């Protein structure tokens, strides 16, 4: 029997109020890497927990350049998986828990400030 095809991952979707985009153009990625602030979190050190709570004080857009994390909204929303090549827009006021198995690097911006 033929193996089932992997499910198609949509280019854009919203999970638990977080807008996700994949398949950005090279031009979009270059602009993000030039203009947005870089942030890296690593759990290699035992001093850095693999999970931490976070509340977004403002709408944040981020683009993951490497690594991964799972973001679980407080109150039981569906978890959001962030991995390289994914852009996410987190709404202001969202409270969640970030789980980083190893390391994640992202670029971020607060759209209202730009």
MOWO-V609334 format. One record per residue. N is the residue number from 1. RES is the residue in one letter. PHI is phi in degrees with one decimal (none if undefined). OMEGA is omega in degrees with one decimal (* if undefined). D_LAST is the distance of its C-alpha to the last C-alpha in Angstrom with 1 decimal. Layout:
n res phi omega d_last
N RES PHI OMEGA D_LAST
N RES PHI OMEGA D_LAST
//
This chain:
n res phi omega d_last
1 X none 178.3 53.4
2 X -74.2 176.9 50.0
3 X -71.4 178.2 47.1
4 X -68.6 177.9 44.5
5 X -68.1 176.8 41.3
6 X -63.4 179.7 38.3
7 X -62.7 179.7 36.2
8 X -70.7 177.4 33.4
9 X -89.7 -177.7 30.0
10 X -65.4 178.2 27.7
11 X -67.1 178.4 24.6
12 X -136.0 175.4 22.7
13 X -157.2 176.3 23.9
14 X -121.6 178.4 23.1
15 X -124.1 178.4 24.9
16 X 52.2 178.3 25.1
17 X 82.8 179.5 22.0
18 X -101.0 179.4 19.9
19 X -83.8 180.0 18.9
20 X -116.5 174.6 20.0
21 X -131.5 176.1 19.8
22 X -129.2 175.7 22.1
23 X 73.6 177.5 23.1
24 X -65.6 178.6 19.8
25 X -72.5 177.3 20.7
26 X -57.8 -179.4 21.1
27 X -64.3 178.3 18.4
28 X -62.2 -179.2 15.8
29 X -63.7 178.6 17.1
30 X -60.9 180.0 17.2
31 X -63.9 179.1 13.5
32 X -61.3 -177.6 12.7
33 X -65.9 178.5 15.3
34 X -82.4 -167.3 14.1
35 X -103.9 -174.2 10.3
36 X -94.8 -178.9 10.3
37 X -76.2 179.0 12.3
38 X -88.0 176.7 15.9
39 X -145.4 177.3 18.1
40 X -126.2 175.0 21.8
41 X -128.3 -178.5 24.2
42 X -126.3 176.8 27.9
43 X -107.0 179.8 31.0
44 X -64.0 177.4 33.5
45 X -77.7 177.5 34.3
46 X -66.9 179.6 36.3
47 X -74.9 -178.0 34.3
48 X -100.9 -177.7 31.1
49 X -67.2 178.1 31.7
50 X -74.5 175.6 31.3
51 X -137.8 179.1 29.6
52 X -154.8 178.4 27.5
53 X -79.2 178.0 26.1
54 X -150.5 172.3 22.4
55 X -126.4 -179.6 20.7
56 X -83.9 178.4 17.0
57 X -78.0 178.7 15.9
58 X -147.6 174.9 12.6
59 X -60.7 178.4 11.8
60 X -125.9 169.4 11.4
61 X -105.5 175.6 11.5
62 X -138.3 177.9 13.8
63 X -128.0 -177.2 16.0
64 X -82.8 -179.5 19.5
65 X -96.7 175.7 20.9
66 X -162.1 178.5 24.3
67 X 78.5 -178.1 26.4
68 X -158.1 175.3 26.2
69 X -158.3 171.3 25.9
70 X -116.5 -178.8 27.0
71 X -111.3 -178.1 25.0
72 X -110.8 179.5 27.3
73 X -63.5 173.1 26.1
74 X -64.3 177.8 28.2
75 X 88.8 171.4 30.8
76 X 90.6 175.4 31.9
77 X -69.0 179.2 29.3
78 X -67.9 178.7 29.6
79 X -63.0 178.7 28.3
80 X -109.4 178.0 25.4
81 X -96.6 177.0 26.3
82 X -105.7 177.6 23.5
83 X -148.2 -176.9 24.7
84 X -52.1 178.2 23.8
85 X 93.0 -179.8 22.1
86 X -103.7 170.9 20.7
87 X -103.7 179.3 17.1
88 X -126.6 173.8 16.9
89 X -117.2 -179.6 14.7
90 X -94.7 -178.6 16.0
91 X -76.1 175.3 16.1
92 X -57.6 177.5 15.6
93 X 90.9 -179.7 19.1
94 X -70.9 174.3 20.6
95 X -111.2 -173.4 23.2
96 X -158.0 172.8 24.6
97 X -122.9 175.3 26.5
98 X -90.2 173.0 25.4
99 X -120.2 -177.5 28.4
100 X -116.7 -176.2 28.2
101 X -66.7 -175.2 31.6
102 X -145.1 -175.8 31.1
103 X -161.8 172.8 27.7
104 X -141.6 173.5 24.2
105 X -125.2 179.6 21.4
106 X -139.0 169.3 17.9
107 X -111.4 -179.0 14.4
108 X -141.7 178.9 11.7
109 X -152.5 171.9 8.0
110 X -103.8 -171.1 7.0
111 X -55.5 -178.9 5.4
112 X -65.6 -177.4 5.7
113 X -85.4 -173.4 3.8
114 X -94.7 * 0.0
//
